């Protein structure tokens, strides 16, 4: 779904809907396992 709609960032919200942050593709790339992260970012970017 993210790739289809070219989503690069996701809002992080509390249960009440209050925005508490944003997660970007780059955040995932920095924190993840190199092989898995590369594949994930590639799939999201398609």
Residue pairs with C-beta under 8 A, 6 or more apart in sequence:
1 7
2 10
2 44
3 43
3 44
3 45
3 46
7 44
8 24
8 25
8 44
9 22
9 23
9 24
9 25
10 22
10 23
11 19
11 21
11 22
12 19
12 20
12 21
12 22
12 23
13 19
13 20
14 20
25 41
25 44
25 45
28 37
28 40
28 41
29 37
29 38
29 41
31 37
32 40
